[in-house]
Amino acid sequence: MAQTIEMRIGNAANQLREMLDKAERLVVQVDRTTVVDLLTLLDRIDALFEELESTENGPDLRPEQTRWQSLLNRVNRQPQPIVRAAAAAGGLSKLRQENPPAESFWWHLDEIVARRRRETIRRGLITLVTGAVIIVGLLWAINTFFPPDPTAVAMVETTNTIDQLVSEQRWEEALQVIRAAREQMPDQPQLIVWEAVMLEQLGDRAAAAEALAQAQAALSDQPVQFYLYLGNSRLQSGNLNGAEQAALQAQELDPEEAQVYFLLGGIAETRGEISKAVDYFDQVFQLAQESNPQLAVIARVRMGQLLQNPNAFSSPVATPTGQITPTVQ
């Protein structure tokens, strides 16, 4: 009798190992045709473990227990393949109804996946909200304890408006904006230069000369900066000859100033003199590498863009506006 019991237990242990082998193969290639087999096989393995572990003087199942726990960990960590396979077979809800009692966790992997997805979304939202609160708090702290200079803010807004109006050649409106800004910021030499350039565009040379004298006096300790302001403003307005005149005066004062060559490069580029513009931007790069690395990078980018132009080294011809553009020969 004892021998019969031992044989039955031994057969059950062998059956357990065979079922583990099959389950380990199924779990890595589960699909709609094998998902029910896998889930019911897990039920049978679980029941057989309980039976063997409750048997007096049962076999040593520690190796099998290790394999079983590894299998369950895989199912728990990677439930999506089983859920997808079950969905193709009608869904786990339907399979649970067809295979009662279906109480073990592997029959409820769809609920586990949904719960984990909700948790991920919740954590993501918490992270976003927390980040937003931190950013808002930092902005509040910065604005409270280190408020921005209102003059600087007003100057940026005014400059943006001027740039837009100048690009549309709305000289009168730009002049009105400049004069209104000067009432609030009378000591901003850049605004005085802009006023002079707008007056030049409108043909009022006497008033323009007066404004330039004011700006030059305001920047008497920075004469190169005065000519750079003047040259850049004239360039934006399309007055290339005037811009070049200002740039050359700045160059005479400081032949090593990288921004002077950047201005000259912009003038040459606008005229269609691409080879000359490339040379100027190369000079900017050489001069600004250590003193103004940001300007050096911008100059190198401008050079690259110009060299990619298929008309880069064609002959320039004058346009009706007096500017010069390239033409293919």
C-alpha positions as a Markdown table, in Angstrom:
| # | Residue | x | y | z |
|---|---|---|---|---|
| 1 | Met | 0.0 | 0.0 | 0.0 |
| 2 | Ala | 2.8 | 2.4 | 0.9 |
| 3 | Gln | 4.6 | 1.6 | -2.3 |
| 4 | Thr | 1.4 | 2.4 | -4.3 |
| 5 | Ile | 1.1 | 5.8 | -2.5 |
| 6 | Glu | 4.7 | 6.6 | -3.3 |
| 7 | Met | 4.3 | 5.7 | -6.9 |
| 8 | Arg | 1.2 | 8.0 | -7.1 |
| 9 | Ile | 3.0 | 10.8 | -5.5 |
| 10 | Gly | 6.0 | 10.3 | -7.8 |
| 11 | Asn | 3.8 | 10.3 | -10.9 |
| 12 | Ala | 2.1 | 13.5 | -9.6 |
| 13 | Ala | 5.5 | 15.2 | -9.2 |
| 14 | Asn | 6.5 | 14.2 | -12.7 |
| 15 | Gln | 3.2 | 15.5 | -14.0 |
| 16 | Leu | 3.9 | 18.8 | -12.2 |
| 17 | Arg | 7.3 | 19.1 | -13.9 |
| 18 | Glu | 5.8 | 18.3 | -17.3 |
| 19 | Met | 3.0 | 21.0 | -16.8 |
| 20 | Leu | 5.7 | 23.5 | -15.7 |
| 21 | Asp | 7.6 | 22.7 | -18.9 |
| 22 | Lys | 4.5 | 23.3 | -21.0 |
| 23 | Ala | 3.5 | 26.5 | -19.2 |
| 24 | Glu | 7.0 | 27.9 | -19.6 |
| 25 | Arg | 6.8 | 27.3 | -23.3 |
| 26 | Leu | 3.2 | 28.7 | -23.7 |
| 27 | Val | 3.8 | 31.9 | -21.8 |
| 28 | Val | 6.5 | 33.1 | -24.3 |
| 29 | Gln | 4.3 | 32.6 | -27.3 |
| 30 | Val | 0.8 | 32.9 | -26.1 |
| 31 | Asp | -1.9 | 33.8 | -28.7 |
| 32 | Arg | -5.7 | 33.6 | -29.1 |
| 33 | Thr | -5.6 | 29.8 | -29.7 |
| 34 | Thr | -3.4 | 29.0 | -26.6 |
| 35 | Val | -4.4 | 31.6 | -24.0 |
| 36 | Val | -7.2 | 29.4 | -22.5 |
| 37 | Asp | -4.8 | 26.4 | -22.4 |
| 38 | Leu | -2.2 | 28.6 | -20.6 |
| 39 | Leu | -4.6 | 30.0 | -18.0 |
| 40 | Thr | -6.3 | 26.6 | -17.2 |
| 41 | Leu | -2.8 | 25.0 | -17.1 |
| 42 | Leu | -1.8 | 27.5 | -14.4 |
| 43 | Asp | -4.9 | 26.6 | -12.4 |
| 44 | Arg | -3.9 | 22.9 | -12.6 |
| 45 | Ile | -0.3 | 23.5 | -11.6 |
| 46 | Asp | -1.5 | 25.6 | -8.6 |
| 47 | Ala | -3.9 | 22.9 | -7.5 |
| 48 | Leu | -1.3 | 20.1 | -7.9 |
| 49 | Phe | 1.2 | 22.1 | -5.8 |
| 50 | Glu | -1.4 | 22.3 | -3.0 |
| 51 | Glu | -2.1 | 18.6 | -3.3 |
| 52 | Leu | 1.5 | 17.6 | -3.1 |
| 53 | Glu | 2.5 | 20.0 | -0.4 |
| 54 | Ser | -0.4 | 18.7 | 1.8 |
| 55 | Thr | 0.8 | 15.1 | 1.3 |
| 56 | Glu | 2.6 | 13.6 | 4.3 |
| 57 | Asn | 6.2 | 12.7 | 3.4 |
| 58 | Gly | 5.7 | 14.3 | 0.0 |
| 59 | Pro | 8.5 | 14.9 | -2.5 |
| 60 | Asp | 11.0 | 17.8 | -2.3 |
| 61 | Leu | 9.4 | 20.4 | -4.5 |
| 62 | Arg | 11.9 | 23.3 | -3.9 |
| 63 | Pro | 13.2 | 23.3 | -7.5 |
| 64 | Glu | 9.7 | 23.2 | -8.8 |
| 65 | Gln | 8.6 | 25.9 | -6.4 |
| 66 | Thr | 11.4 | 28.2 | -7.7 |
| 67 | Arg | 10.3 | 27.6 | -11.3 |
| 68 | Trp | 6.7 | 28.2 | -10.4 |
| 69 | Gln | 7.4 | 31.4 | -8.7 |
| 70 | Ser | 9.6 | 32.6 | -11.6 |
| 71 | Leu | 6.7 | 31.8 | -14.0 |
| 72 | Leu | 4.2 | 33.7 | -11.9 |
| 73 | Asn | 6.6 | 36.7 | -11.6 |
| 74 | Arg | 6.8 | 36.8 | -15.4 |
| 75 | Val | 3.1 | 36.7 | -15.8 |
| 76 | Asn | 2.7 | 39.5 | -13.2 |
| 77 | Arg | 5.5 | 41.7 | -14.7 |
| 78 | Gln | 4.5 | 41.2 | -18.3 |
| 79 | Pro | 0.7 | 40.8 | -18.4 |
| 80 | Gln | 0.1 | 42.6 | -21.7 |
| 81 | Pro | 0.8 | 39.6 | -24.1 |
| 82 | Ile | -1.7 | 37.5 | -22.2 |
| 83 | Val | -4.3 | 40.3 | -22.1 |
| 84 | Arg | -3.8 | 40.9 | -25.9 |
| 85 | Ala | -4.2 | 37.2 | -26.7 |
| 86 | Ala | -7.3 | 37.0 | -24.5 |
| 87 | Ala | -8.8 | 40.1 | -26.2 |
| 88 | Ala | -8.4 | 38.4 | -29.5 |
| 89 | Ala | -10.3 | 35.4 | -28.1 |
| 90 | Gly | -13.2 | 37.5 | -26.8 |
| 91 | Gly | -11.6 | 39.1 | -23.7 |
| 92 | Leu | -10.8 | 37.9 | -20.2 |
| 93 | Ser | -14.2 | 38.8 | -18.9 |
| 94 | Lys | -15.8 | 36.3 | -21.3 |
| 95 | Leu | -13.1 | 33.7 | -20.6 |
| 96 | Arg | -13.7 | 34.0 | -16.9 |
| 97 | Gln | -17.4 | 33.3 | -17.4 |
| 98 | Glu | -16.6 | 30.2 | -19.5 |
| 99 | Asn | -14.0 | 28.8 | -17.1 |
| 100 | Pro | -15.3 | 29.3 | -13.5 |
| 101 | Pro | -14.3 | 29.9 | -10.8 |
| 102 | Ala | -11.4 | 31.8 | -12.5 |
| 103 | Glu | -10.3 | 33.3 | -9.2 |
| 104 | Ser | -6.5 | 33.4 | -9.5 |
| 105 | Phe | -4.8 | 36.6 | -10.5 |
| 106 | Trp | -3.9 | 35.4 | -14.0 |
| 107 | Trp | -7.6 | 35.4 | -14.9 |
| 108 | His | -7.8 | 39.1 | -13.9 |
| 109 | Leu | -4.8 | 40.4 | -15.7 |
| 110 | Asp | -7.0 | 42.8 | -17.7 |
| 111 | Glu | -8.1 | 44.5 | -14.5 |
| 112 | Ile | -4.4 | 44.5 | -13.3 |
| 113 | Val | -3.3 | 46.2 | -16.5 |
| 114 | Ala | -6.2 | 48.8 | -16.3 |
| 115 | Arg | -5.3 | 49.5 | -12.7 |
| 116 | Arg | -1.6 | 50.0 | -13.5 |
| 117 | Arg | -2.5 | 52.2 | -16.4 |
| 118 | Arg | -4.6 | 54.4 | -14.1 |
| 119 | Glu | -1.8 | 54.5 | -11.6 |
| 120 | Thr | 0.6 | 55.6 | -14.3 |
| 121 | Ile | -1.7 | 58.3 | -15.5 |
| 122 | Arg | -2.3 | 59.4 | -11.9 |
| 123 | Arg | 1.4 | 59.6 | -11.2 |
| 124 | Gly | 2.0 | 61.4 | -14.5 |
| 125 | Leu | -0.7 | 64.0 | -13.6 |
| 126 | Ile | 0.7 | 64.4 | -10.1 |
| 127 | Thr | 4.2 | 65.0 | -11.6 |
| 128 | Leu | 2.8 | 67.5 | -14.1 |
| 129 | Val | 0.8 | 69.3 | -11.5 |
| 130 | Thr | 3.7 | 69.3 | -9.1 |
| 131 | Gly | 6.0 | 70.6 | -11.8 |
| 132 | Ala | 3.5 | 73.3 | -12.7 |
| 133 | Val | 3.2 | 74.3 | -9.1 |
| 134 | Ile | 7.0 | 74.5 | -8.7 |
| 135 | Ile | 7.3 | 76.6 | -11.9 |
| 136 | Val | 4.5 | 78.9 | -10.8 |
| 137 | Gly | 6.1 | 79.2 | -7.4 |
| 138 | Leu | 9.5 | 80.0 | -8.9 |
| 139 | Leu | 8.1 | 82.6 | -11.2 |
| 140 | Trp | 6.2 | 84.1 | -8.3 |
| 141 | Ala | 9.3 | 84.1 | -6.2 |
| 142 | Ile | 11.4 | 85.6 | -9.0 |
| 143 | Asn | 8.8 | 88.3 | -9.7 |
| 144 | Thr | 8.3 | 89.0 | -6.0 |
| 145 | Phe | 11.9 | 89.1 | -4.8 |
| 146 | Phe | 13.7 | 89.8 | -8.1 |
| 147 | Pro | 11.2 | 91.8 | -10.2 |
| 148 | Pro | 12.2 | 92.5 | -13.8 |
| 149 | Asp | 13.3 | 96.0 | -14.6 |
| 150 | Pro | 10.2 | 97.7 | -16.0 |
| 151 | Thr | 12.3 | 99.8 | -18.3 |
| 152 | Ala | 13.9 | 96.8 | -19.8 |
| 153 | Val | 10.6 | 95.1 | -20.3 |
| 154 | Ala | 9.1 | 98.2 | -21.9 |
| 155 | Met | 12.2 | 98.5 | -24.1 |
| 156 | Val | 11.9 | 94.9 | -25.4 |
| 157 | Glu | 8.2 | 95.4 | -26.2 |
| 158 | Thr | 8.9 | 98.7 | -28.0 |
| 159 | Thr | 11.7 | 97.3 | -30.0 |
| 160 | Asn | 9.6 | 94.4 | -31.1 |
| 161 | Thr | 6.8 | 96.8 | -32.3 |
| 162 | Ile | 9.4 | 98.9 | -34.1 |
| 163 | Asp | 10.9 | 95.9 | -35.8 |
| 164 | Gln | 7.5 | 94.8 | -37.1 |
| 165 | Leu | 6.5 | 98.3 | -38.4 |
| 166 | Val | 9.9 | 98.8 | -40.0 |
| 167 | Ser | 9.7 | 95.4 | -41.8 |
| 168 | Glu | 6.3 | 96.6 | -43.2 |
| 169 | Gln | 7.9 | 100.1 | -44.1 |
| 170 | Arg | 5.3 | 101.9 | -42.0 |
| 171 | Trp | 7.7 | 104.7 | -41.2 |
| 172 | Glu | 5.1 | 107.2 | -39.8 |
| 173 | Glu | 3.6 | 104.7 | -37.4 |
| 174 | Ala | 7.0 | 103.5 | -36.3 |
| 175 | Leu | 8.0 | 107.2 | -35.6 |
| 176 | Gln | 4.9 | 107.6 | -33.5 |
| 177 | Val | 5.7 | 104.5 | -31.4 |
| 178 | Ile | 9.3 | 105.7 | -31.0 |
| 179 | Arg | 8.3 | 109.2 | -29.8 |
| 180 | Ala | 5.7 | 107.8 | -27.4 |
| 181 | Ala | 8.3 | 105.5 | -26.0 |
| 182 | Arg | 10.8 | 108.3 | -25.7 |
| 183 | Glu | 8.4 | 110.2 | -23.4 |
| 184 | Gln | 8.5 | 107.3 | -21.0 |
| 185 | Met | 12.2 | 106.5 | -21.6 |
| 186 | Pro | 13.9 | 109.7 | -22.6 |
| 187 | Asp | 17.4 | 108.5 | -21.9 |
| 188 | Gln | 17.4 | 105.5 | -24.2 |
| 189 | Pro | 19.9 | 106.3 | -27.0 |
| 190 | Gln | 18.7 | 103.4 | -29.1 |
| 191 | Leu | 15.3 | 105.0 | -29.3 |
| 192 | Ile | 16.9 | 108.3 | -30.3 |
| 193 | Val | 18.8 | 106.6 | -33.1 |
| 194 | Trp | 15.6 | 104.9 | -34.3 |
| 195 | Glu | 13.9 | 108.3 | -34.4 |
| 196 | Ala | 16.7 | 109.7 | -36.5 |
| 197 | Val | 16.5 | 106.8 | -38.9 |
| 198 | Met | 12.8 | 107.0 | -39.3 |
| 199 | Leu | 13.1 | 110.8 | -40.0 |
| 200 | Glu | 15.7 | 109.9 | -42.6 |
| 201 | Gln | 13.3 | 107.6 | -44.3 |
| 202 | Leu | 10.6 | 110.3 | -44.2 |
| 203 | Gly | 13.0 | 112.8 | -45.8 |
| 204 | Asp | 13.2 | 115.1 | -42.8 |
| 205 | Arg | 17.0 | 115.4 | -42.8 |
| 206 | Ala | 17.3 | 118.4 | -40.5 |
| 207 | Ala | 15.3 | 116.7 | -37.7 |
| 208 | Ala | 17.2 | 113.5 | -38.4 |
| 209 | Ala | 20.5 | 115.3 | -38.0 |
| 210 | Glu | 19.3 | 116.8 | -34.7 |
| 211 | Ala | 18.3 | 113.4 | -33.4 |
| 212 | Leu | 21.6 | 111.9 | -34.4 |
| 213 | Ala | 23.5 | 114.6 | -32.5 |
| 214 | Gln | 21.4 | 113.8 | -29.4 |
| 215 | Ala | 22.1 | 110.1 | -29.7 |
| 216 | Gln | 25.8 | 110.7 | -30.3 |
| 217 | Ala | 26.0 | 112.9 | -27.2 |
| 218 | Ala | 24.1 | 110.3 | -25.1 |
| 219 | Leu | 26.7 | 107.7 | -26.3 |
| 220 | Ser | 29.7 | 109.9 | -26.2 |
| 221 | Asp | 31.6 | 107.3 | -24.1 |
| 222 | Gln | 30.6 | 104.5 | -26.5 |
| 223 | Pro | 31.1 | 105.9 | -30.0 |
| 224 | Val | 31.4 | 102.5 | -31.6 |
| 225 | Gln | 28.1 | 101.4 | -30.1 |
| 226 | Phe | 26.5 | 104.6 | -31.5 |
| 227 | Tyr | 27.5 | 103.7 | -35.0 |
| 228 | Leu | 26.5 | 100.1 | -34.6 |
| 229 | Tyr | 23.0 | 101.2 | -33.5 |
| 230 | Leu | 22.9 | 103.5 | -36.4 |
| 231 | Gly | 24.1 | 101.0 | -38.9 |
| 232 | Asn | 21.8 | 98.2 | -37.8 |
| 233 | Ser | 18.8 | 100.5 | -37.8 |
| 234 | Arg | 19.6 | 101.7 | -41.3 |
| 235 | Leu | 20.1 | 98.1 | -42.5 |
| 236 | Gln | 16.7 | 97.1 | -41.1 |
| 237 | Ser | 15.1 | 100.1 | -42.9 |
| 238 | Gly | 16.8 | 99.2 | -46.2 |
| 239 | Asn | 19.2 | 102.1 | -46.3 |
| 240 | Leu | 22.2 | 100.0 | -47.2 |
| 241 | Asn | 24.5 | 102.9 | -48.2 |
| 242 | Gly | 23.8 | 104.7 | -44.9 |
| 243 | Ala | 24.3 | 101.4 | -42.9 |
| 244 | Glu | 27.7 | 100.8 | -44.6 |
| 245 | Gln | 28.8 | 104.4 | -43.9 |
| 246 | Ala | 28.0 | 103.9 | -40.2 |
| 247 | Ala | 29.7 | 100.5 | -40.1 |
| 248 | Leu | 32.9 | 101.9 | -41.7 |
| 249 | Gln | 33.0 | 104.7 | -39.1 |
| 250 | Ala | 32.7 | 102.1 | -36.4 |
| 251 | Gln | 35.4 | 100.0 | -38.0 |
| 252 | Glu | 37.7 | 103.1 | -38.1 |
| 253 | Leu | 37.2 | 103.5 | -34.4 |
| 254 | Asp | 37.7 | 99.9 | -33.5 |
| 255 | Pro | 39.0 | 97.6 | -36.2 |
| 256 | Glu | 38.9 | 94.6 | -33.8 |
| 257 | Glu | 35.2 | 94.8 | -32.9 |
| 258 | Ala | 33.4 | 91.6 | -34.1 |
| 259 | Gln | 30.0 | 93.2 | -34.3 |
| 260 | Val | 31.3 | 95.7 | -36.9 |
| 261 | Tyr | 32.1 | 92.9 | -39.2 |
| 262 | Phe | 28.8 | 91.2 | -38.4 |
| 263 | Leu | 27.0 | 94.4 | -39.6 |
| 264 | Leu | 29.2 | 94.6 | -42.7 |
| 265 | Gly | 28.4 | 90.9 | -43.4 |
| 266 | Gly | 24.7 | 91.6 | -43.1 |
| 267 | Ile | 24.9 | 94.5 | -45.5 |
| 268 | Ala | 26.9 | 92.4 | -48.1 |
| 269 | Glu | 24.4 | 89.6 | -47.8 |
| 270 | Thr | 21.5 | 91.9 | -48.4 |
| 271 | Arg | 23.2 | 93.3 | -51.5 |
| 272 | Gly | 23.7 | 89.8 | -52.8 |
| 273 | Glu | 27.5 | 89.9 | -52.3 |
| 274 | Ile | 27.6 | 86.5 | -50.8 |
| 275 | Ser | 31.4 | 85.9 | -51.1 |
| 276 | Lys | 32.1 | 89.2 | -49.4 |
| 277 | Ala | 29.5 | 88.4 | -46.7 |
| 278 | Val | 31.1 | 85.0 | -46.1 |
| 279 | Asp | 34.5 | 86.7 | -45.6 |
| 280 | Tyr | 33.0 | 89.2 | -43.1 |
| 281 | Phe | 31.2 | 86.4 | -41.1 |
| 282 | Asp | 34.5 | 84.5 | -41.0 |
| 283 | Gln | 36.2 | 87.6 | -39.5 |
| 284 | Val | 33.4 | 87.7 | -37.0 |
| 285 | Phe | 34.1 | 84.1 | -36.0 |
| 286 | Gln | 37.8 | 84.7 | -35.7 |
| 287 | Leu | 37.4 | 87.8 | -33.5 |
| 288 | Ala | 34.5 | 86.6 | -31.4 |
| 289 | Gln | 35.6 | 83.1 | -30.5 |
| 290 | Glu | 36.8 | 84.1 | -27.0 |
| 291 | Ser | 35.2 | 87.5 | -26.4 |
| 292 | Asn | 31.7 | 86.7 | -27.6 |
| 293 | Pro | 31.2 | 83.0 | -28.3 |
| 294 | Gln | 27.5 | 83.3 | -28.9 |
| 295 | Leu | 28.1 | 85.8 | -31.7 |
| 296 | Ala | 30.8 | 83.5 | -33.1 |
| 297 | Val | 28.3 | 80.6 | -33.3 |
| 298 | Ile | 25.7 | 82.8 | -35.0 |
| 299 | Ala | 28.4 | 84.0 | -37.6 |
| 300 | Arg | 29.4 | 80.4 | -38.3 |
| 301 | Val | 25.7 | 79.4 | -38.9 |
| 302 | Arg | 25.2 | 82.4 | -41.2 |
| 303 | Met | 28.3 | 81.3 | -43.2 |
| 304 | Gly | 27.0 | 77.8 | -43.5 |
| 305 | Gln | 23.6 | 79.0 | -44.7 |
| 306 | Leu | 25.2 | 81.3 | -47.3 |
| 307 | Leu | 27.5 | 78.6 | -48.6 |
| 308 | Gln | 24.5 | 76.3 | -49.2 |
| 309 | Asn | 22.9 | 78.9 | -51.4 |
| 310 | Pro | 23.1 | 77.7 | -55.1 |
| 311 | Asn | 23.4 | 81.3 | -56.2 |
| 312 | Ala | 26.1 | 82.1 | -53.6 |
| 313 | Phe | 28.8 | 83.1 | -56.0 |
| 314 | Ser | 26.8 | 84.4 | -59.0 |
| 315 | Ser | 27.0 | 88.0 | -60.2 |
| 316 | Pro | 24.8 | 90.5 | -58.3 |
| 317 | Val | 22.5 | 92.9 | -60.2 |
| 318 | Ala | 20.7 | 95.9 | -58.9 |
| 319 | Thr | 17.0 | 95.7 | -58.1 |
| 320 | Pro | 14.5 | 98.6 | -58.6 |
| 321 | Thr | 14.8 | 99.4 | -54.9 |
| 322 | Gly | 18.5 | 100.1 | -55.2 |
| 323 | Gln | 19.4 | 96.9 | -53.4 |
| 324 | Ile | 21.4 | 94.2 | -55.1 |
| 325 | Thr | 20.4 | 90.6 | -55.6 |
| 326 | Pro | 22.2 | 87.6 | -57.2 |
| 327 | Thr | 21.5 | 86.3 | -60.6 |
| 328 | Val | 22.7 | 83.1 | -62.3 |
| 329 | Gln | 24.9 | 83.5 | -65.3 |
